[in-house]
Amino acid sequence: MKPSIPKGTRDFSPAEMARRNYIFNTIRSVFSLFGYQPIETPAMENLSTLMGKYGEEGDKLLFKILNSGDFLRGVDRELIDNNALSKLTSQLCEKGLRYDLTVPFARFVVQHRNEIQFPFKRYQIQPVWRADRPQKGRYREFYQCDADVVGSDSLSNEVELLQLIDEVFRRLGIRIVIKLNNRKILAGIAELIGEPEKIVDITVAIDKLDKIGPEAVNAELAERGLSADAIDALAPLLSIDGSPEERLDKLSVLLSTSETGSKGVDELREILGAVRSLGLHAELDLDVSLARGLNYYTGAIIEVKAKDVAIGSITGGGRYDNLTGVFGMPGVSGVGISFGADRIYDVLNTLDLYPSSLLSGSKVLFLNLGSNEAVASMQMMKKLRAEGVSAELYPDAVKMKKQMSYADSRSIPFVAIVGESEMAENKMTLKNMMTGEQTLTTVENALELLK
Amino acid sequence: MKPSIPKGTRDFSPAEMARRNYIFNTIRSVFSLFGYQPIETPAMENLSTLMGKYGEEGDKLLFKILNSGDFLRGVDRELIDNNALSKLTSQLCEKGLRYDLTVPFARFVVQHRNEIQFPFKRYQIQPVWRADRPQKGRYREFYQCDADVVGSDSLSNEVELLQLIDEVFRRLGIRIVIKLNNRKILAGIAELIGEPEKIVDITVAIDKLDKIGPEAVNAELAERGLSADAIDALAPLLSIDGSPEERLDKLSVLLSTSETGSKGVDELREILGAVRSLGLHAELDLDVSLARGLNYYTGAIIEVKAKDVAIGSITGGGRYDNLTGVFGMPGVSGVGISFGADRIYDVLNTLDLYPSSLLSGSKVLFLNLGSNEAVASMQMMKKLRAEGVSAELYPDAVKMKKQMSYADSRSIPFVAIVGESEMAENKMTLKNMMTGEQTLTTVENALELLK
């Protein structure tokens, strides 16, 4: 009987909204400080835009919208008899809910190519939907916060994005490690061990190194058809140690015969050099096992982990060379990052890092002592609001005690009382709910206290 | 080949986002100033929550989401053979997209009744989706901005909401008329003409008075089964004139035999009296033909029209006595309003009322003269950003002219040049793009100019 919401979705109360808006506003401010501009795209995209972009599994996880009106018209009944779900879906549904912000962004760039100034720096903060099995920390509706620049292959974009990441987490007070890699280094490694066409298999397998350990990775590599020699050749490359600069020096030697690999090393060196000279709060780490499972990265790969909370990556991104090719606009290089708002929310909660002043209710509650008193109160509230002080009137003239406990439970810091005697003097009694202190004051003097 | 988006949906460019955010931020600030607190609900609701709440037509206009996985399992094949679309829909789909913010809010209140402090003042700014036929000014995805207070039947809530509306449009610079009515007056009228059970028919018909004129309304009333006597008796009531106060006085006499009608007059008088004594910028109008076609209003009915643009209502609302009853929680009275962001956007565009400083791109573009110069520029940008000045680097070291025209087309007001000679002095050449003026300056002095 009690109403509920679909599993994997959430309601957000005022207290949760205050915390979430703190995160979104922080990210939004920094995006803007770095010259990124906002866009928004529709929640619904044509399925032709979405299908085939996230792999076979992704296609299944798209939420599809049943066509309006006579949705059975033109549907091939044989598909129903044969339970041909996938084909049937494309006849029943033309639209789906957006699955991430990257594909809609690529579609946006191609569709509006003639109105856009390139290089185009955009940010986008919107929810996405995935029909994943809900579990702790994984939702079917969640927000992504993406910043991308397209139409430039300069490494200064990577340098800027690393600074942007650093500034967001500095403002949030979260200590982080930024892990860096370059897809070209992975390609160089595949080349070096004589399995250049196996780069995707190698990438997918070694991406799991942290989770499943080297032995299981080797088993998976063997399963994916890598020779024992190749697996042996891979081992020393995956266990290079030292500072990022030391690792790059060692990699540079190991990959010297691979042109692609060397280019990857050079790119990372340039990015690292610039970022070091600018100075970051974050710790930097070079991690050649970092691949982020995504096949579309072609250059830098970036991942951020919180230092003080054991949770997956809280931000990630990288460079892609052909984001818009699939929509008929080839040769547009780009680089972007995506902040995971929900995990950042969990980290801030775990570490209790929210500013104490966050709950943004009214500054003052006017008690309601009757209709004349209410109008007199509203006169005063009008003056307070004109100066930016949020104020509300308890709407019903119920017992004082009930009204006071309402102020208390809502954490409203001041209560104003305008009774007969106050009305006669055109004043209010202002009570500080923290200290209990009461003052009889004009609205002008109250302003001083409340501002 | 060129990608597109579903009809009735929109992409928003940075320039459009700036305008839309101006509207949303204005409304949000005023909501907050009046003590309303934000909540958010999921885009998807269970269809059991949504169906039957918007009438038969509304049920059809809901976007439904195809069940994930084997959506044919358990589906009654006979329904397919019989083209029983409506029953089939409920087997194929468990979830739908939210159609407005009111029903999700009612569901929220019931679901979280034990955590909520009543009276509960909440606002909600989120998109809604309707499978309406798209036309000029009507979209399939659009934002609603709602503020409601539930758990109080005090008329001070109406008074507060009218002030809130007034303040929003004052800030936006839109001159408005606020039309007021009360459902109890409509009920009184129906009682008076001896057709109390026909109130819904009367309401629906006279709501069209402005659009189709009195004759067509009378024809419709006859069609809906009203006697000629009743229609004659209705005429004088619908053409009462004078100031709102004068109209109320006349209505008070006409409706004196109807208890409900008299109560409606008294309520409006109290609201009007309080609002007048507080002072509004908006013009007030009493319109007994105002019904807003919604059957759930039980008291005050509010509608806002722009004075200087011929467009439908740009805000509306009213009191309802049993919002949550349908979810098993009776007796919760509430009153709310909803701002139509898209129409307000159109009005502001038509009247060209946006602040000139709205486009919020970077304050300064650093030209890129090579990689050493770029790093030197980024050092300076870091100092500017630390003081809140948004800055960006043109990422590629292409021709100056191209970089300058990028700054121009993006309306970036300042360009900074850090070449070899500037680097030697640790300075920049700062160019004001409006005046063409150039200055050689330190970053500290540049800050003064840019802040």
Boltz contact constraints between the chains, C-beta under 6 A:
constraints:
  - contact:
      token1: [A, 1]
      token2: [B, 328]
      max_distance: 6.0
  - contact:
      token1: [A, 3]
      token2: [B, 49]
      max_distance: 6.0
  - contact:
      token1: [A, 3]
      token2: [B, 107]
      max_distance: 6.0
  - contact:
      token1: [A, 3]
      token2: [B, 110]
      max_distance: 6.0
  - contact:
      token1: [A, 3]
      token2: [B, 111]
      max_distance: 6.0
  - contact:
      token1: [A, 3]
      token2: [B, 327]
      max_distance: 6.0
  - contact:
      token1: [A, 5]
      token2: [B, 42]
      max_distance: 6.0
  - contact:
      token1: [A, 6]
      token2: [B, 44]
      max_distance: 6.0
  - contact:
      token1: [A, 6]
      token2: [B, 46]
      max_distance: 6.0
  - contact:
      token1: [A, 6]
      token2: [B, 95]
      max_distance: 6.0
  - contact:
      token1: [A, 9]
      token2: [B, 42]
      max_distance: 6.0
  - contact:
      token1: [A, 9]
      token2: [B, 44]
      max_distance: 6.0
  - contact:
      token1: [A, 11]
      token2: [B, 41]
      max_distance: 6.0
  - contact:
      token1: [A, 11]
      token2: [B, 108]
      max_distance: 6.0
  - contact:
      token1: [A, 12]
      token2: [B, 40]
      max_distance: 6.0
  - contact:
      token1: [A, 14]
      token2: [B, 37]
      max_distance: 6.0
  - contact:
      token1: [A, 17]
      token2: [B, 38]
      max_distance: 6.0
  - contact:
      token1: [A, 32]
      token2: [B, 390]
      max_distance: 6.0
  - contact:
      token1: [A, 33]
      token2: [B, 385]
      max_distance: 6.0
  - contact:
      token1: [A, 33]
      token2: [B, 390]
      max_distance: 6.0
  - contact:
      token1: [A, 35]
      token2: [B, 362]
      max_distance: 6.0
  - contact:
      token1: [A, 35]
      token2: [B, 390]
      max_distance: 6.0
  - contact:
      token1: [A, 35]
      token2: [B, 392]
      max_distance: 6.0
  - contact:
      token1: [A, 37]
      token2: [B, 14]
      max_distance: 6.0
  - contact:
      token1: [A, 37]
      token2: [B, 361]
      max_distance: 6.0
  - contact:
      token1: [A, 38]
      token2: [B, 17]
      max_distance: 6.0
  - contact:
      token1: [A, 40]
      token2: [B, 12]
      max_distance: 6.0
  - contact:
      token1: [A, 41]
      token2: [B, 11]
      max_distance: 6.0
  - contact:
      token1: [A, 42]
      token2: [B, 5]
      max_distance: 6.0
  - contact:
      token1: [A, 42]
      token2: [B, 9]
      max_distance: 6.0
  - contact:
      token1: [A, 42]
      token2: [B, 141]
      max_distance: 6.0
  - contact:
      token1: [A, 44]
      token2: [B, 6]
      max_distance: 6.0
  - contact:
      token1: [A, 44]
      token2: [B, 9]
      max_distance: 6.0
  - contact:
      token1: [A, 46]
      token2: [B, 6]
      max_distance: 6.0
  - contact:
      token1: [A, 49]
      token2: [B, 3]
      max_distance: 6.0
  - contact:
      token1: [A, 63]
      token2: [B, 65]
      max_distance: 6.0
  - contact:
      token1: [A, 64]
      token2: [B, 66]
      max_distance: 6.0
  - contact:
      token1: [A, 65]
      token2: [B, 63]
      max_distance: 6.0
  - contact:
      token1: [A, 65]
      token2: [B, 65]
      max_distance: 6.0
  - contact:
      token1: [A, 66]
      token2: [B, 64]
      max_distance: 6.0
  - contact:
      token1: [A, 66]
      token2: [B, 66]
      max_distance: 6.0
  - contact:
      token1: [A, 66]
      token2: [B, 93]
      max_distance: 6.0
  - contact:
      token1: [A, 68]
      token2: [B, 131]
      max_distance: 6.0
  - contact:
      token1: [A, 72]
      token2: [B, 83]
      max_distance: 6.0
  - contact:
      token1: [A, 83]
      token2: [B, 72]
      max_distance: 6.0
  - contact:
      token1: [A, 93]
      token2: [B, 66]
      max_distance: 6.0
  - contact:
      token1: [A, 95]
      token2: [B, 6]
      max_distance: 6.0
  - contact:
      token1: [A, 107]
      token2: [B, 3]
      max_distance: 6.0
  - contact:
      token1: [A, 108]
      token2: [B, 11]
      max_distance: 6.0
  - contact:
      token1: [A, 110]
      token2: [B, 3]
      max_distance: 6.0
  - contact:
      token1: [A, 111]
      token2: [B, 3]
      max_distance: 6.0
  - contact:
      token1: [A, 117]
      token2: [B, 409]
      max_distance: 6.0
  - contact:
      token1: [A, 117]
      token2: [B, 410]
      max_distance: 6.0
  - contact:
      token1: [A, 119]
      token2: [B, 395]
      max_distance: 6.0
  - contact:
      token1: [A, 131]
      token2: [B, 68]
      max_distance: 6.0
  - contact:
      token1: [A, 141]
      token2: [B, 42]
      max_distance: 6.0
  - contact:
      token1: [A, 152]
      token2: [B, 395]
      max_distance: 6.0
  - contact:
      token1: [A, 152]
      token2: [B, 396]
      max_distance: 6.0
  - contact:
      token1: [A, 154]
      token2: [B, 395]
      max_distance: 6.0
  - contact:
      token1: [A, 154]
      token2: [B, 396]
      max_distance: 6.0
  - contact:
      token1: [A, 156]
      token2: [B, 374]
      max_distance: 6.0
  - contact:
      token1: [A, 156]
      token2: [B, 393]
      max_distance: 6.0
  - contact:
      token1: [A, 156]
      token2: [B, 395]
      max_distance: 6.0
  - contact:
      token1: [A, 157]
      token2: [B, 395]
      max_distance: 6.0
  - contact:
      token1: [A, 274]
      token2: [B, 375]
      max_distance: 6.0
  - contact:
      token1: [A, 278]
      token2: [B, 378]
      max_distance: 6.0
  - contact:
      token1: [A, 327]
      token2: [B, 3]
      max_distance: 6.0
  - contact:
      token1: [A, 328]
      token2: [B, 1]
      max_distance: 6.0
  - contact:
      token1: [A, 361]
      token2: [B, 37]
      max_distance: 6.0
  - contact:
      token1: [A, 362]
      token2: [B, 35]
      max_distance: 6.0
  - contact:
      token1: [A, 374]
      token2: [B, 156]
      max_distance: 6.0
  - contact:
      token1: [A, 375]
      token2: [B, 274]
      max_distance: 6.0
  - contact:
      token1: [A, 378]
      token2: [B, 278]
      max_distance: 6.0
  - contact:
      token1: [A, 385]
      token2: [B, 33]
      max_distance: 6.0
  - contact:
      token1: [A, 390]
      token2: [B, 32]
      max_distance: 6.0
  - contact:
      token1: [A, 390]
      token2: [B, 33]
      max_distance: 6.0
  - contact:
      token1: [A, 390]
      token2: [B, 35]
      max_distance: 6.0
  - contact:
      token1: [A, 392]
      token2: [B, 35]
      max_distance: 6.0
  - contact:
      token1: [A, 393]
      token2: [B, 156]
      max_distance: 6.0
  - contact:
      token1: [A, 395]
      token2: [B, 119]
      max_distance: 6.0
  - contact:
      token1: [A, 395]
      token2: [B, 152]
      max_distance: 6.0
  - contact:
      token1: [A, 395]
      token2: [B, 154]
      max_distance: 6.0
  - contact:
      token1: [A, 395]
      token2: [B, 156]
      max_distance: 6.0
  - contact:
      token1: [A, 395]
      token2: [B, 157]
      max_distance: 6.0
  - contact:
      token1: [A, 396]
      token2: [B, 152]
      max_distance: 6.0
  - contact:
      token1: [A, 396]
      token2: [B, 154]
      max_distance: 6.0
  - contact:
      token1: [A, 409]
      token2: [B, 117]
      max_distance: 6.0
  - contact:
      token1: [A, 410]
      token2: [B, 117]
      max_distance: 6.0
